[in-house]
Amino acid sequence: MKPNPKPQKLSFIPHSILLTLEKLKQALEPNAEYKAIEEFRASRQRTINSIRYLLILFIVPLLLNHLSKNFVIHPLIKKFWNQEPAKIFLNSSQEKRALTEFRRFERAMEFELLIGKTPGLSPAIIEHKEKEKAIALAQKYKNESINAVVNVFADIISLFSFTLLCIFSKQQFATIQSFSTDIFYSLSDSAKAFFIILATNIFVGYHSPYGWEIILAGTLQHFGLPENKSLISVFIATVPVVMDTIFKYWIFRYLNRSSPSAVATYRNMNE
């Protein structure tokens, strides 16, 4: 029978003091050794169940993504796309990047010709090389467009499977929540402060906009969407600020009551 974890309640007394008193009370009981063994077995089983469910939660969507992408979606999209040979680009950003690469190739070939690195290139040979490069670029961006469309459908399948796992496994999800909470509160105050500062600096720190730009640009390219500098700027100007506000509220509302020493360590390390 799987344990049913109960959500932790907030208290005006720090969580660390309550935990110490509870351990002292358990140690003074007559059957403390037997209870300790039972608690250890229950904790071990809860850890095994949490790790197993975490693996299922991530491996199943990834496996469905890979199988559907390679064996179902990609062949169908590729067959449909090849019916229109002239269809290459999904958006104007792809076309701009292709033209930039082609112009760079032209300038590089012209530069090599001027410095004598490739002497004797006739106009016919230059035209042939430019044609080969244009065909290669067309094939490259055609494959990129196909992969972008495939990614949309494959990721929808992964998201759908992940949502179903979360809906139909509420008990396992609660076990993972309890397991992660126990791990966090079992850390020392310095370790808690370290991970808090690391997370805030990565997502809402002064250097985080560069990381957000890379993530958003990669995401737009992954789904074949045009690069939109205005959208990225608006996202960076709002989302990290909201995340920072939520995080500070969590520190004030929850962590400050359950582990005030960790909050004090965090403030001292952050100054």
N, C-alpha and C positions, 0 to 999 in steps of 0.2 A: 504494500500500500504506500503510495507516494505521499510525502508530507505536504501539508497545505500551509505555505508560508503566510504569516500575517503581516500586514503592513506596519511599519514602525510608526508609533505615535510620538508627536512632539511633546517635549517636557521642558519645564523651566530649569530643571537640573541637567547639567551636561551629560551627554550620552556616555562619555568615558567613566564618569563617577558612578552612574547607574550600572554600567557593565562591571566595574570593579566590585561594587556591593553585591551584585548578583553572583559573581564568582565566589566571593567570600562566603555567602550564604550557602551556596551549593557545596563548598568544601567542608562545611561544618556539619552537614547532614550525615546520618549513619550509613546510608547506602550511596554515599557520594561516588565511590569507585564504580559501582555498577551503572549509575547514571552517566558517569563520564564516558564509560565504554559505549553505552547506548547512544549518547550524543555524538560521539566520534563516528560511529557507524552511520548514523543518520546524516551527519555532515558530509561524510565521504560519499554516501549515496546521492545526496543532493548535488554535490560537486560533479559527480559522474553524469547525472541526469542533465545538469545545466550544460556541461561541455558537449554532451551528445546532441542535445537539442540545438545548441549554437551551431554545431557542424551541419546538422540537417538544415537549419535555417539559412545557411549561406551556400552550402554545397548544392542543394536541390535546385534553387533558382539559377545558379551558375551553370549547372549541368543541363538544365532545360534550355537555357540561353544558347549554350554551345551546340547542342544537338539540333534544336530547331533552326538555328542560324545556318549551320553547315549542310544539313540534310533535307530541309524543307523550304525555308524562306529564301535562302540565297539562290538555289537553282530556279525557283519560280520567278523571282525578281529579275534575275539575269536573263532568263528566256524572254520575259516581257520587254525588258529594256533593249535587248538586241533586235527587237522587231522594228525599232526606230533608230537606224544608224546615226542619224544627225543629232540625236539627243545625247548631249555630253554633260552639260552643267546643270546643277540644281538651282544655283543662285549666282548673283553677280560677283560675289566674293571669290568663288572658284574661278570664274572667267578672268578676273583681275590677277589672281595669282598665276594662272596659266600664261597670260600675256607677259607678266613680269619675268617669269622664267624664260620665256621665248626671247624676249628682248635682251636679257642677260646673256643668253647663249649667242645671240647675234653679235653683241658687243665684244664678247670674249673671243669669238672667232675672228672678228675684224681686228682686234688688238693683236692676236697672234700673227695675223697676216702682215700687219704693219711692222712688227718688230722682226719679221723674217723667220719666225718659228715654224710656220707652215707655208713655205714659198711654193709658188707654182699652182696655187688654187685657182682654177678657172671659174668663171661665173656659173657654168653648168654644175661643177662640183659643189660650189657653195649653195646653189639652189637645191641640189640633191640632199645635202646635209641638213639644210633648213627644213626640207620636207620630212625627212626622217625624224627630226626633233619634234616637229608639229604633230606627226602621227603618234609618237611616243607620249607626248603630253596629253593628247586627246584620249589615248587609252588609259593613261594614269588617272585623269580626272573622271573618266567614265567609270572606272572601277571604284573610285572614291564616292561617286554619286550612288552607285549600286550598294556599296557597303553602308552608306548613310541611311538609305531606305531600309535595308535589312536590319540595321541596328534599332530603328524605331520599333519594328514589329517584334524583334527578339527581346528587347527590353520591356515591352508591354507584357509579354508572356512571363518574363522573370518577375516583374512587379506583381502580376496577378497571382502567381504561385506563392510569392512571399506573403502577400496579403491573406491568402487562404490559410497558409501555415499559421499565421498569427491569430486568425479568427478561430480556427478549430483547435488550437492548442493554448488556450488561455491559462490553464493550470501550469504548463511547462514555462510559459512566458512569465508568470508570477514567480516561479521558482528561480528563473534567471535573474529577475529583478531583485529578489531577496539575496541571491548569491552575490551579485555585483555590489549590493549595499553592504553586505557583510565584509567583502573584500576591501571596500573603500574605508569603512570605519575601523578595520583592523590595521590600517596603515598608521605609521607614526605621524605626528603633526608636521614634521619637516617634509615627509614624503607627500602628504596631502597638499601642503603649500606648493611643493615643487610641481606636481601634476596640474594644479590649478593655474599656476603662472604659465606653465608650458602651453596649456590649452588656450588660455586667453591671449597669449602672445601670437600663437599660430593663427587664430581665427579673428581676433579683434585687436591685435597689436598694431603698432605704428607702421610695421612693415607688411602687414597682412594684405593690403590692397594689391601688391604685386602677385601674391599667390592666388588671390581671387581672380585677377585678370587671366592668369594662366589656366585656372580651372574652368572659368566661364568660356574662354576662347576654345579650349579643348572640347567642352561640352557642345557648344554650337557646331563645331566642325564634326563632332561625332554623329550628330543628328542631321547634318547637312543643312543647317540654318545659316543665313548670312551673318557675317560678323557685324555687330551693331555696337559701336563705341558708346553711343548715348545710353543704351540699355545697360551696358556693363558699368558705366559711370554711376547711373542711378542705383543700380544694385549695390555697388560698393559704398555708396553714400548712405544707404538706408539699412540694409540687412545687418552688417557688422554692428551698427549702432543699436539696433533692436536686440541683437544677441548680447551685447555688452550690458544693456539695461536688464534683460532677463537674468543674466548671470549674477549681476550685483544684487538683484532682488533675492535670488536663491541663497546667496551668501548671507544676506541680512535676515531673511525669513527662516531659513532652515539650518544652515551650517553654523550660524552664530549661536544657536540654541543647543544643537547636538554636539558641537565640538568647538567651543570658543577659543581654546588654545591653538587650534589649527588656523583659525581666522587671525589671531594675533601674530602667529608665525608668518602667515601669508602677507599681512600688512608690513611686517618688519622686512621681509625679503623683497617686497615690491617697492620699498622706498629707496 
